[in-house]
Amino acid sequence: MGLPIVPAHTFLANGGDMGAMMRDHDWSNSPLGGPESWPQSLRAIVSMMLNSKFPMFVAWGAELGFLYNDAYAHILGNKHPSALGGRFQEIWSEIWADILPIIEQALEGHAVFYENLPFTMNRNGHDEKTWFTFSYSPVRDEDGQ
């Protein structure tokens, strides 16, 4: 995590531990490719997310490549840090059937909000009942997609 920040990665600066992890990450197996190839819209949302104290993630592209901030790392439990750059469906496979309709709404351009939505998650080596209040919002690229 001590590599210098190259100009293509300045949007990851001051992004806490996750910003440093993103700068140092091997992106070769990620559907996202390296940060130097990310469109400006993704760079902007990632910079905002990394500098937020609220748990946030972005799932980008056709394969929903997964990026998140320090606060969201706690939600992932032992799925962190291997979730970085992974596919949303693989990371949250145990709740995928529950969240897919919500994801589809966001992908269709509709923001959604849920309060105390129950999930059975396996993020610390065992199933646990959880309740989350969250919002999914569409994030558009330069072409409005």
C-alpha positions as CSV (number, residue, x, y, z in Angstrom):
1,M,0.0,0.0,0.0
2,G,3.0,2.2,-0.2
3,L,3.1,2.7,-4.0
4,P,3.2,6.3,-5.3
5,I,-0.1,7.7,-6.6
6,V,0.2,7.8,-10.4
7,P,-1.8,10.6,-12.3
8,A,-4.4,8.0,-13.5
9,H,-5.1,7.2,-9.9
10,T,-5.4,10.6,-8.3
11,F,-9.2,10.2,-7.9
12,L,-8.3,7.3,-5.4
13,A,-6.2,9.6,-3.2
14,N,-7.4,10.3,0.3
15,G,-9.8,7.4,0.0
16,G,-8.8,5.6,3.2
17,D,-7.8,2.0,3.2
18,M,-10.0,1.1,0.3
19,G,-8.5,3.9,-1.9
20,A,-5.1,2.5,-1.1
21,M,-6.3,-1.1,-1.8
22,M,-7.8,0.1,-5.2
23,R,-4.5,1.7,-6.2
24,D,-2.5,-1.5,-5.3
25,H,-5.1,-4.1,-6.5
26,D,-4.4,-6.5,-9.3
27,W,-7.3,-5.8,-11.6
28,S,-6.5,-8.5,-14.2
29,N,-9.3,-10.8,-13.1
30,S,-11.9,-8.0,-12.5
31,P,-14.7,-7.2,-15.0
32,L,-13.8,-3.6,-14.3
33,G,-10.3,-3.5,-15.7
34,G,-7.8,-1.2,-14.1
35,P,-8.7,2.3,-12.8
36,E,-6.7,4.0,-15.6
37,S,-9.4,2.7,-18.0
38,W,-12.4,3.7,-16.0
39,P,-14.7,6.3,-17.5
40,Q,-14.9,9.7,-15.8
41,S,-18.4,9.0,-14.5
42,L,-17.1,5.9,-12.6
43,R,-14.1,7.8,-11.3
44,A,-16.3,10.6,-10.0
45,I,-18.7,8.2,-8.1
46,V,-15.8,6.2,-6.7
47,S,-14.0,9.3,-5.5
48,M,-17.2,10.5,-3.8
49,M,-17.8,7.0,-2.3
50,L,-14.3,6.7,-1.0
51,N,-14.5,10.0,0.8
52,S,-17.8,9.2,2.5
53,K,-18.2,7.9,6.0
54,F,-21.5,6.3,5.1
55,P,-21.3,2.6,3.9
56,M,-21.4,2.7,0.1
57,F,-20.7,0.5,-2.9
58,V,-21.0,0.8,-6.6
59,A,-21.7,-2.1,-8.9
60,W,-20.6,-1.1,-12.4
61,G,-21.0,-2.5,-15.9
62,A,-22.7,-5.5,-17.4
63,E,-21.1,-7.9,-14.8
64,L,-21.7,-5.4,-11.9
65,G,-18.1,-5.1,-10.9
66,F,-18.1,-4.3,-7.2
67,L,-16.3,-1.4,-5.5
68,Y,-16.8,-0.2,-1.9
69,N,-15.6,2.1,0.8
70,D,-14.0,1.6,4.2
71,A,-17.4,1.8,6.0
72,Y,-18.9,-0.9,3.7
73,A,-16.0,-3.2,4.3
74,H,-17.5,-3.8,7.8
75,I,-20.8,-4.9,6.2
76,L,-18.9,-7.5,4.1
77,G,-17.4,-9.2,7.1
78,N,-15.0,-11.9,6.0
79,K,-15.9,-11.3,2.3
80,H,-13.6,-8.3,2.5
81,P,-11.0,-7.8,1.0
82,S,-11.7,-10.5,-1.7
83,A,-14.9,-8.7,-2.8
84,L,-12.9,-5.8,-4.3
85,G,-13.4,-5.8,-8.0
86,G,-15.5,-9.0,-7.9
87,R,-18.9,-9.6,-9.4
88,F,-21.9,-8.5,-7.3
89,Q,-23.8,-11.7,-7.9
90,E,-20.8,-13.8,-6.6
91,I,-20.2,-11.7,-3.6
92,W,-23.8,-11.8,-2.3
93,S,-24.8,-15.1,-3.8
94,E,-26.8,-16.1,-0.7
95,I,-29.2,-13.2,-1.0
96,W,-29.1,-12.7,-4.8
97,A,-32.6,-14.0,-5.4
98,D,-33.8,-11.4,-2.8
99,I,-31.9,-8.4,-4.1
100,L,-32.1,-9.1,-7.9
101,P,-35.5,-7.4,-8.3
102,I,-34.1,-4.3,-6.4
103,I,-31.0,-4.3,-8.6
104,E,-33.1,-4.5,-11.7
105,Q,-35.1,-1.5,-10.7
106,A,-31.9,0.6,-10.3
107,L,-30.6,-0.7,-13.6
108,E,-33.9,0.4,-15.2
109,G,-33.2,3.9,-13.9
110,H,-35.3,3.9,-10.7
111,A,-34.0,4.8,-7.3
112,V,-35.3,2.6,-4.5
113,F,-35.3,2.8,-0.7
114,Y,-36.0,0.1,1.9
115,E,-36.2,0.2,5.7
116,N,-35.4,-2.8,7.9
117,L,-35.4,-5.3,5.0
118,P,-34.5,-8.7,6.4
119,F,-31.8,-10.9,4.8
120,T,-30.1,-14.1,5.9
121,M,-26.5,-13.4,5.1
122,N,-23.3,-15.4,5.4
123,R,-20.6,-12.9,5.9
124,N,-18.8,-14.2,8.9
125,G,-18.7,-18.0,8.2
126,H,-22.3,-18.7,9.3
127,D,-25.8,-17.7,8.4
128,E,-27.1,-14.7,10.3
129,K,-30.4,-12.8,10.2
130,T,-29.8,-9.2,9.4
131,W,-32.0,-6.1,8.7
132,F,-30.8,-3.3,6.5
133,T,-32.1,0.1,5.6
134,F,-30.6,1.1,2.2
135,S,-31.1,2.8,-1.1
136,Y,-30.0,1.7,-4.6
137,S,-29.7,4.5,-7.1
138,P,-28.8,4.3,-10.8
139,V,-25.4,5.7,-11.8
140,R,-25.1,6.6,-15.5
141,D,-22.1,6.5,-17.7
142,E,-21.2,9.2,-20.2
143,D,-23.8,7.8,-22.7
144,G,-26.6,7.9,-20.1
145,Q,-26.6,4.2,-19.7
